[in-house]
Amino acid sequence: MANSPFSCIIVRRTELRNKGIGESGIFTNDIDTQEQAKRAAEALAEVKGKEIVILDLTHLTTFADFFVIAAGDSHVHMKALSDRVRESMAQFGARIVHSEGQGSKTWMLLDFGSVIVHIFSPAARDYYGLEQLWGDAKTIPYSS
């Protein structure tokens, strides 16, 4: 579990909460988190992200309000997706809190506080099954 999409989120969120940081909006200049999630999805679509899904976690957990999940065809494609999300969210005023897997060929995570973006290879997305794991989450329709 040390290198899973879940361990870094929980550990980092716990570290921030212990410092008194981490309520919704703290890292995002109070920008509406659903708008941030949509902005991240749009950025992924601009670079041809595959199977983009937004999960609303607001009633299920306290460590994030939304997951934005997408797949990339290759490591180069995944890196391009990550770079575009970072750029777009910065233009929107959202600051990145933490990132993982930038050298990984299977999974990258961009944590913007209340919005967490997961970029997977198709095989890793199937393996981790975040949509199934968070099956109680409301799926927000996204179409490019």
N, C-alpha and C positions, 0 to 999 in steps of 0.2 A: 504494500500500500504506500510505501515511501515515495514512489514516483507516479502515483495515480492522480487523476484530475481532482480528487477529493481531498487528499491529505494536505496539500499546500493551501487550499482555501481555508480549511478549518484551523490549521496552525496559524496562518497569517491573521485571520479574523480574530482569533483568541488573543494574539499578541497585541493587536490594535485595541481591542476592547479593554485589555488590562491597562492600557495607557489612557483610557478614557476617550478613545477615538473610535469612530466607526458607525455612528448612527446614519440613517439614510440622508444623503445630501451633503454630508460633511466634506467629502472629497470632490464634490461635483458642483460647488458653488450654487447649490439649491436648484439646479436645473431639474425639471421633471424627469424622473427616472424612466417612465414609459417612453418619453420622447428620446431619451438617450438610447434606449434599447432599439427603437425604430431607426435612429441615426446609425447605430452600429450595423443593423441589418442592411440598410441602404448602402453603406460603405462596402459590405461584403458582396452585395449584388453588383456593385460597380466594377468589381474585379472578378466577376463570374463565380462567386461562391456557390456551392451546390447545396441543395436541400436546406435552405435557411429556415430556422425555426426560432421563435421567441417564446420562452416559457415564463409565465407570470408566477413567481414564487411568493408573492407578498403575503399570502395567508398560510404559507407552509413552513417558512423558515425566517430567521432573523439575520442570517449572514449575507443575504442578497435579496434584491427584489425581482431581478430578471436574469435569466440565462439567455444568451443569444448563441445558437449552435449552428455551425456550418461545416462543410467538408471541402477540402481542396484536393485536386488531382495529383499533386506531387509536392515535394518539399518546397520547391521554388514557388509554386502556386500558393501554398500555405503561408509562406513568408510574405508574398505580395498581399495576401488577404490581411495578415497581421499589420503590415506597414500601413495599408490604406485605412484600417479601423483606427489605428493610433492617430494618424493625420486628421481624419474626419472628426474624431471625438475631441481632439485638441482644438480644432476650429470651432467646435460647439461649446467649448469651455470646460469640458470634462477632463480631469487629470487622472492619469493612470496611477494606481496605488501599487500594483504588483504585477509581474508577468512571469510566466514559466514556459519552458519548453521551446525557446527560440531556436535552439539547435536540434530539436527533435524532428524526426521525420514522420511522427505519428500524431502528435497532439501539441497544441499551443494554447495558452490561457492568457487573457488580458483582463485584469481586474480593475474596474473603474469604481470600486466601492459598492454601489448598489446594483451595478450591472456587470456581469461577468460574461465575457465572450470566450467560447470554446471553439477552436478550429481543429478539426480532426482529419486524418486520412480516412477514406471510406472504411477500411478494415478496423481501425481503432474506434471509429464511431459505432460500428456494429458491436464491437467487443464491450465497450463501456456502457452503451445503451442508456445514456442520460435521459432520453425521452421516456423510456420505460421505467427507469428508476424514479423519476419525478412524474410518474403517470397521473398523479392527482393535480398537477399544475395545469392551469388554464393555458391553452395554446392561443397566442395572439396571431391572427392571420397576417402573413406577410407575402406580398407578391411584388415582383420587380416590374 
